[in-house]
Amino acid sequence: MKRRDFNQHLQRSALALALMPWWQAVAQPADRPRVWRTNPFALGVASGRPRADAVVLWTRLLIGDEDRAEAGADALRVQVEVFADAALKQRVHKAELVTDATRGHSVHVHVQHLQPSTDYWYRFKQSEALSTVGHTRTAPAINADVRLLRMALTSCQHYEQGQYVAHQDIAQQPLDFVLFMGDYIYESTNSQYALRKHNGGEPKTLAQYRERYAQYKSDPMLQAAHAAHAWVMMWDDHEVVNDYANDQDRSYTDPQKFLLRRAAAYQAYFEHQPVLIGPDAKSPHRASMRLYDQLTWGNLADVWTLDCRQYRSPQACRDPVRGGGRMVTQCDELSDPKRSMLGMEQERWVSERLRASKRTWKVLAQATLIAPTSIPAPVGRATYTDAWDGYPQARQRLLQTVVDAQLKNVVTLGGDVHMNVAANLRVVPNDLQSPIVASEFVTTSITSRGMGDNVLSVIKANNPDLLHARADERGYSLITVTPESLRCDFRTTAFPAGSEAGFKTQASFVVNKDQAGPQAV
């Protein structure tokens, strides 16, 4: 294909993608130069969903007060340029897209026909306004002999509770991508730990979620991490509301009403992230969005990102006044085999993909903690129902797949619980006679406060599968994968994040090939 024909094809593909997730036709923009009084690219740039031949590029035009009267409702043409060098001399692709206020002036470009394992630089332009320059990297060819994969595992970045110094550290690391496992924004506020304030109250409408994302995206350290690396995305609960499960929230809101809120939250999520497909226009209230996915990294690893919120069964034995997760004892509902963390369709999908995988490492990235954390109670044991402990039959089915398919080198990655965890995974949790079948690493939060030491000490003392668990520090986890091993370095700083300079390695663990279970380094 000639360069001119290719660029025309790319432009058509990019424009089609920009319009695909939305149900309103975009108006044609006026073809006139625009003078911006404030930078419309103030939310930065991002890339995501790296593949061997493609990547998604993102930005959102933020229309400031000085420009809103003139441009607030206008359709705008936005150009994107992709380069093969950091000096921006070797342009390899150029496309033009149209966006408007119905999609928050967000821009998504699915750039295709790229080279595998290749660095690219990109920028956006609207009239004379230029975005910052972003860097991204494509995945290796699907059957390439890959010797190294480096990723940052991240989660839980409550804006109010600390500075994003972890993202500053991540931006400086040589990574293939950032793996973000949920709670990108928080809808909630906790004044006891607030170092900086959210704008506005709890978001419930599309406009309010957009405002919350804009505040988070305005942080320069977060922008730096997005501009430095491609991101692979998954959500958890706070992107909508704390502890929601499928169409249920903690307040027992009528499901049809709650789905309207979920639709607004999902649309806002799409408008602010480098993801490929937006809300499903065929679903009720457009409140569904397929986010779970598979990323293949040459012959080295398969990485599955699993959605633990949208399809799950409600938490077991919920309080009749306040729903969501809680500690329960003698809860017969926990043993119901029909209950699922992932939803049965997603369960079948990941089981089939696991069984079919031929890569050395099988990495299951999901939002929360799989290992057990129950503790003794006056009658039986007390179990927290929002994590996988609250879905024991689903957990058993997942791990039984590993056993039945005789899979080796299965590692799960998670977030949500605001602590670093290295753990053994068994079909029968905490039973030392049950074989270790997989390994787990969970990262602490970027900023969000963790549980107290006294509670955590009781959990550790009563769950021998937990090899390492610390909730007092903030940060991220550096995951390094080679054909021989998968290593996790817990990179941390004090709470609140930003209260002291620099990062250290709290602990390091390695999973050796064909030997399930993390080993301390």
N, C-alpha and C positions, 0 to 999 in steps of 0.2 A: 504494500500500500504506500502511495506517495505521501510525503509529509503534508502537503496541502489537503489531500483527501482524508488523511488521518485526523488532522486538526478539525476538519468539518465534522467528522464522525464523533470525535470527542466532545465537541460543542453540543451536538444533538443529544448525546448520551447524558451529558451533565445537566442540560436543561430538562430533559425528561425526568431525571432523578429528582431535581429540585421540585418538580410539580407532583411527582408520583404520590407522596403520602397525604396530599391535601385534597379537600373536596370542593374548594372554591377556585375558580379560574382567576389567574392573576391579571390585573389590568396592564396594558402596555405602557411602559414608562415614557415620559417625555424625553425626547432626544435633545437635551440642552445641558450645557456645562453647569455644574453646581459648585458653589463656593461654600465649603463647610466652615462654620465658626468654631465647632468643637470636633474632636477626632471621632469619626463614626466607628472606628475599629478599636474603641477603648476596652472592649472585652477580650481582645487578643485573638489568637488563632489556635487551631488544634488539628491533629490528624488522628485517625483511628482505623480499626479493622484492617490491619496490614495483611495482605496476601502476596503471593509470589509475583503477581502481575498488576496489583491494584492497591489503592488506599483511598480512604474517605478523608477529604479536607473540609474544614468547618470554619466559619466565622459568623458573627451576628453584628449587623449594623445597629449601633445604639444611637438613637436620634436624641440629641440633647435639647434642652429647653430653648436655646437660641435658634435651633434649626427646625423645631417641631412645627411651627406655624407654616413653614414653607414645604417641609418634606415629610411630615409625620405620617400621612396616609398615602404617599406616593409609592408607586412601583419604581424600583431602582434597578439599573443595570450594574452588575458587579463583575469585574474581570478577575480571573485567577491565572497566575503564571507559575509554572513548575520548572525548576532548573536542576541541572546535573552537577552544579558546583556551588560552593558557599559564596563565591564572589558574584553570583547571578549573571554570569556571562554566557552560559550555555543553556539557553532556554529550550526545553524539550516539548512542552505543552502549553497551550493557551486556550482558554475558553471564556465565554461570557454567559452569565446567568441572570435571571430576573427574580427579584424577591419583593415582597411588600409586607404591610402591617399584619395581614392575616396569618402570617407565619413568623411574626415577630421580627421581620427583616433578617431572618436567619438564612444561611447559605450552606448547602451540602453539595460537594462535588465528588462524584465517584470517578476518580482518575484511573483509567485502565490502560492496558498494553504497556506496563512498566517492566523494567528488568528485575529479576529476583536478586535478593541480598544486595540491594543498591541503596545508597543514600541519595535523598532528594531534598531540595529546598523550595519553598513556595511562599507566595504572598498574594494578597488581594488588593484590588484597586477600585475606587468609586470616584469618578471625575479626577480631581487632583489629589484626593486623599489616598494614602498608602497604609496598609497594615504593617505590623512588624513581620519579620521573616521567620517562618517556621521550618523546622527540620523534621524529616520522617525517614523511615527505612522500610523497604519491602521485606516480606518473608522469603526464606530460601525456596528454591524450586522444590516441588512436592516430594521428589525422591532424591534430593541432593544429600550427599554425605556431609552432615553437619556435625561439627565438633563442639559447638558452644552456643548456649542460649542464656542471656542475662536479662532478668526482668525485676522490676520493683513491685512488690505486693503491697497495696495500700487500701485504706478503708477509713471511714468515719472522721470527717473533717468539720466538726462543729465550729462555725466561724467565730462564735462568741468566746470560746473557751481557750483560745491560744493562737499564736502566729503560725503561719504555714512554713516554718523553717524546714520541715521535712521535704517539702517540694523544692525548696532551694537546694537542698542536698541532692535530691533526685535529679534535678536539672544538670548537675555537674557529673553525674555518673555515666559511664559508657554502657548504655542499655540498648536492648533490642526493642523493648516496649515497656510501658507501665500497665500493670494489671490492677484495675480499680474495682473493688468488690462491694461497693455500696455505701450509702449515706453520704452522697456527694454534697447535698444540702441538708439542713435541719429545719423542719417546720416549727420546732419547739424552742422555747427559751428557758434558761435556768439562770436567774439573776444572781444566784449564789456564786457562780463560777464565771460570770461574764467579765471579760477583759475588754471587749469591744461589742457594740450593740448591733443587733439586727435592725434593719429598716422596716418599719411597719409591724403589724401584728402577725398572727399565725396565718399563713397563706391557705386559701381555700378556692380561689378563682384563678383563672388563667393569668390575668393581669398581676395578681399577687404572687403567683409562682414565678412569673417572669421577673418581677422585681427582686425576689429572693435570689434567683440564679444570677442576675446581673450584679448583685452585691458580692456574691462569692467569686464570680468570674473577674471582678475588678481587682482582686488581690494580685499584686505583681509577682509574688513567689509562685502562686498557682499558675499564672500565665506563663512563667518561665518554664515550668515542668511540662506544660502542654506544648510550648513552642519547641522544646528540646527533643521530645520523643513522641512516637505514636502511642496511643492509649487503647487498651482493650477494656471495654466497659461492662459492668453489671450494676444493677441497683439493689437496694434493700428496702427498708420500710420508710425511712425519714424523707425520701424523695416524694412521698405522699403524706403519710401520717404514721406516728409511732405504733408499731405492733399490728399494723393491718394485715389481714390474711384474706387473699382473694377479694371477695366483695363485702368483707366484714371489717368494721373498725371497733375500737375499744368502747365507743359510746353507743353501740348497737343502733347506729344510724340505719334507716331504711336502705337496703342494698341498692335500690334504684337511685336514691339520692346520693349515696356514697359513690356510686359509679360515675356520676357527673363530676364529682371532685377528682376521682382517679383519672378521668379523661383529661381534665385540665392539667393535672400533674404530669401525666404521660406526654401530653403535647409539649408542655414546657421543657420536659426532659429532652425530648427529641430536638427541640429548637436550640438547645444549648450544648449538645454533645456530638462528637464525630462518629455517629452511628449511621447505618445504611438505610434502615427501614423505619418509618414512623408509625403512628397509631393506625390500626386497621379500621378503615372506613366502613367495613361491613359488620363490625362488632357493635353491640348495644352502646349507645352514647360515644362510640369510638374510644372505648375505655380499655381496649386490648392492644398489646404491642409485643411482637415476638422479639425477644432480646437474646435468648439462649442460642448458643452457636458453638462451632468447632473451628479451631485454628490448628493447622498442621505445620510443624516446623521441620521441614525436610524429613529425614529418616530418624531424627532424634526424639521428637515428642509430638504427641497430640495433646492439645489443651482444650478442654470443654469448659465453657462458662455457663453456669446453671442458675436459673431463676427460682429463688426460694420464697417469693412473695406472691406473685400474680396468680398462681395455680394451687397453692397449698390449701389443705383442709384447715378450718379454724382451730385454734389452740384447744387442747383437751381440757375438760372440766373448768370452763371459764367461770369467773365470778359473775353472778347475775346482774351486778350493778356496774362493774368495771371490767370489760373484756380484755383481750390481749394475753400476754404471757404472765405467768406467776408461778410460785412454788406450790406444788400440790402433793398430797399423799393419798394412797388408796383410791386412785383414779382408774377405774376399769376402762374408760374410754381410750387410755393410752395403748391398750392391747388390741384395739380394733384394726384388723388388717386392711380395711377400706380407706383408712386415713393415709394421706400422703403429704410429704413436704414439697415435692416437685410437681404434683399432679400426675395422674397415671400416664397421660400421653408423653410428657417429658421423661418420666421414668423409663418408659419403653424405648424412647429415642436414645437416651444415654446408655441404656443397657445394650442395645444393638450396636451402637458405635463403639462401646468398650470392647465387646466381643470381637468386633471386626478389626480393631486397631493392630497394626503391624509395627508401630513405632516402638523404640526402646522404652520411652517413658510415657505413662498415661497420667495426665495431670487433670484432676477435677477441681476447678475453681468455682466456689460457691460462697454464699454470703456469710455463713456463720460457723459455729463450732459443731463438729461431728462427734468428737470424743465425749465420754460421759462426765458429768459434773454433779451428780446427785449426792446427797448427804444424808446421814442418819437422822431419823425423826422419832418422836415417841411411838409412832406406829409405822413401821416400815421405813421407807426412804422418801425424802422430799426431792421432787424432780421439777426442774425449770422447763416450762412447756413451750417456750418460743424457739429454742434451739433444737437440734436433732434428738436430744433426750426426750422431747415431747412428741417425737414421731418415731418410736423405736422400731415399729414394724417396717416402716419405709427405710430406715437405716439398715436393718437386717437384710432387706431385699437388695439394697445397693451393694453391700459387702458380700452377700451370697453370690452375686453375679461375678465378683472377682474370684471367689473360690471355685464356682462351677466352671468358669471359663479358664481356670488355671492361669490367671493373669499374674504377671510379675511387674514390679516397678510402678505400682499405683501409688500416687501421692495426691492428697487433697490439700487445697489451699483455701483459707477463709479469712473472715474479718469479724465485724459486728460486736464482739465481746470486749473490746478495748483492752486486750492483753495479748502478750506474746505467748504462744503455746506450741510446744512440740509434743506429739503424742503417738502412741501405738493405736492402731485400729484393729479390732477383733470383731468377729461375728457376734460373740457373746462378750459385751464390754466388761472390762476389769476382771475377767476370768483368766487367770494365769495359765489354765490348762487349754484355753482356746487359742489357736495359733494366731500370731500377728499376720494380717493379710494385706495391710496397707499402712502408709505413714501419713501423718497430718502435721501441717504447719499453719498456724493462725497468726496474723499480724496484729500488733497493737494499733491504736488509733493515731491518726495524724495529729489531732488536738483533743478529742473528746475524753473526758475524765473516766478513769477506770474504777473498779470496785476496791474496797478497802482491804488492807492486808489481813485483817483478822478473818474476814469471810473467806478470802482466797486460801488462807492456810488450812481452814477446815475442808475446803473442796479438795485441795491437793492431798491432804492426809487420808482421804477416803476414796480416792480414785487413782489407783496405781498406774493406769494407762497414761496419766499426765506426767510426762518426763520433765517438763519445764513449763512454768506458768508464772508470769509476772505482769501485774496490772498497774504498776506505779509510774511507768515511763511511757512517753509518747514517741512516735516515729513510724518506721516502715520496715519491711523485710526485703533484703536483697537475695534473690533466688538465682543460683548459678547451676546450669544443667550441662553436663558433659556425657559422653557415652558411658562413662564409668560411675558417675555419681550425680546426685542432686543435693546441693548444699543450700542451707538457709542461714543467713547472717541477720540477726535482729539488730537493726540500727536504731538507736534510741537517744533521747534527751529527756531532761526533767519535765515534769508537769508543773505549771503550765508551759506548753511549748513556746520557746522564745525567751524563757527566764534565765537561760544560761547559754553560753556560746558553744557551738560545735556538737558533733555527734560522735558516739562511741558504739562499739559492738557489744551489746549486752550479753549475748551468747551466740554460739554457732553450733549447728547440727548438720550431719550429713547422712544421707541415705545411699548406701552402696548398691550398685547394680545387683539385682537378684536376691537382695537381703532386706526384707521388709522390716521397718522400724528405724526411727532416727537414732543416730549415735552422736554423743557429744564430742565436739572437736576440742 
